[in-house]
Amino acid sequence: MIRPLPHRFAQFTTLIPFALLAVAFGTQAQASPDPRDQARLQACITKAETKPEEALEDGFVWRSQSGGTFAEQCIAIARIEGGDIGGGAERLTALASAPDAGDLDQRVLIMARAANAWLMIEDFIAAQKVLDAALKLKPGEPDLLLDRARAKAGQGKWAEAQADLTACLSTRPLDVLALRLRAETLLQQKSYEAAELDIAQALRLAPKDVDNWLVRGRIQEARRLGRAPD
């Protein structure tokens, strides 16, 4: 069972839906000779969200039909959605280094999926290791930088997390999540004025986002206490 997290970590460990990861990286099914494989994987991901056992069975059938890496991803994601997050994360991590993992974009997408699963079970070291490797393949990718910041923050590496978020914001200055997370890293380092600037910008962009208001309240409380609140 995943234990409840303090607020300072909860926002760093939220699992990004697997379907949205594919959109974020803009990956196409270039690695497979059959263009239907990507559509089949997406169908598996969608089913896994509500019927993980059926999706897992679909993945086994697909693998028996020589489904290759796409079928293995289906199996791994179904395991994760079914509660075996660690097992699925291990499978995805191994898949990313397999010879038939696909082109660079496909390999990086598998790594991003693995990292998000590791984050969900708070294995921040494993998540960072995967993301370090992904960023060697795709330096400066903002989604990877944001995820690695989450992994570093989970280890209390606040300054390093801040650096990754700053790099992310250099290409996506209006990224609300990156602004909010950087505000938290600055708060943890007692840089309250800089934290307030970031969260104020996040609130201008997303004034109805409850998490933005929660971080703003944490900054105000930190000023009162002289330290980051629990």
N, C-alpha and C positions, 0 to 999 in steps of 0.2 A: 504494500500500500504506500502511495506517495504521501508523505507527511505534509501538513499545512506549512506554508512558507511565511516568514516575516514579510511585510509589504515591500521592504527594500529589495527582496529577491523575487517576489512573485511576478513582477513585470519583466524580469529577465529570463524567466523559465517557461513562459507561455509557448505552447506548441503552435507553430504556424501551420494551418491546414496544408496537407501535402499538395492538393490541387493548386493552391495559391502559390506555392513554391515554384511550380512549373511556369505559372504566369510571370512571376517575378523575374525568373531567369530567361524567359523567352525561348526555352529550348524546344526544338523540333525533333522529330524522330529520325535524325539523320544517320543514327548508328545502325539501324536495322534495314535489311533489304525489303522488308514488308512494311509499307507506310501505315498499315492498319494496326501495327503493334502499339503505337502511342495511344491511339483511340481505345484500344483494349485495356491498356494500363490505366487510363483515366477512368474507364468504366469500373475497373476493379477498385480504384481509390474511392470513387463515389459510393460503391456498394459497401466498402469496408467501414465507412462512417456509421452506417446503421446496421449492417449485417456482416460483421467481420468473419464469422464462421463460414458463411457462404462464400465470401470473397477468398478466404483461405483455400477452400475446396476448389474454387475456380483456378486459383494459382497453381495448385498441384496438378490439375488436369492440363493446364496450359504448359507447365513444365514437362509433362509426359509427352506433349506434342512438340517438343524441342523449342519451347518458348524463350529459352536463353535468359539473358539478363533482365528483360522486361518481365518475364514470368517470375523471376526471383524477386524483383522489386515488389510485385504484386503480393507475393507470399510474405515478404518482410513487413510491408505496410499493413497487411491484414493482421499480422501478429501484433504489431504495435497498437492498432485500433482495438484489438481484442484484449489488450492488457499486458501482453508480453513485450513491454517496451524495450527492455534491455536486450532480449533475444533478437528483436527486429533491428535494433540499432547495430548490434554486432554483425548481423547479416548484411545490412546496407554498407557498413564500413568495409567489410571484406569485398563486397561487390564493386566498390569504387576503384579498387586496385586490380580487379580482374582484367585479363587481357582483352576480353570482349565487352568491356564496360561501355564502349562507344567512343564518340568523339569528345573533345574537351568539354563542351557545354553539357553533354549528357553525364559525363563523369563528375563534373562539378555539382550538377543537380543532385546526383545520388549522395554526394558528400554533404550537401546542405540538408537533405532529408535525414541523413544519419545524425548530423550535429543537432538538429532540432529534437530528435528523439533522445539523445544523450542529455540535452538540457532539461528535458521534461522529468528525468529521473535524477537530476542534480549531479550528474557525472560531468562536472565542468572541465575536468582535465581531459577526458576523452573527447569532449566536444571541441575544446581548443585544438587538440592534436589534429582532428579531422579538418578543422577550419584553417589551421596553419598550412596544411597540405593543399587545400582548395585555393587559398590565396596565392600560393606559389604558381598554380596553374592559371589563375585569373587575378593578377594583382590589381588592387584598387576597386574590386567589385563591391559596390556599396552594401548590398544585401549580406555578403559574406563578412564585411567589416562590422556591420551591425550585430550579426550573430556572434562573431568572435568577441565583441565587446560584452555581450551577455555572458559568454563563457568566462571571460576574465573577471567581470564583476562578481560572478558567483564564487570566485576564488579570493575575492577581496583585493584584486589588482585594480584599484580604482583609477590610478593615473594611466595605466595601460589601456583600460577600457575607455577612458576619456579620449585618449589619442586616436583610437579606432573610430569612435563616434565623430570626432572632429574631421577625420579623413572622409567618413561617410557624408557628413554634412557639407563638405567642400564641393561635392558633386550633386547633392540633394539638399539644398539649404532649407527647404520647406518640409522636411520629413518630420512629422510630429512625434513619432515614436523615438527617433534618434535624439531630438531635442529634449524630450522628457527623460530619456535614459541618461543623457549627458548631464542634465540638471541633477539627477540623483548621484552621479559620480562626483560632481562638484560639491554637492552637499556633504558627501562622505569625507571629502578633503577639506571641509570647512571654508570653501570658497563660496560664501553665501550670496554675495552680490552677483557673481557670474551665474550661479545657479538660478537666481531670480530672473536674470535676463533671459535665460533659456526657457524657463517655464512660462514666462510672460509671452514669449513668442509662440510657444506651443498653445497657449490659451487663446491667443489672437487667431490662430489657424483652426483650432478645434475647441471652441468655448464650451461645448456641451460634453466634452470628454471627461468623465468622472475621474479617471486616473490622473489627468493633468491637475485637477483641483486637489487631489490627495497629495501629490508631490509638492504642490504649493504650500499646503498645510504643514507638510513635513519640514519644509525649509523654514517656515515661520517658527515652528516648534524647536528646530535646531538652534535658531538664533537665541531663543529664550533659554535653552538648556546649555548652550555652548558646545554641543556635540550632536551628532546624528541621533535621532530618536530610534528606538527599536522598531 
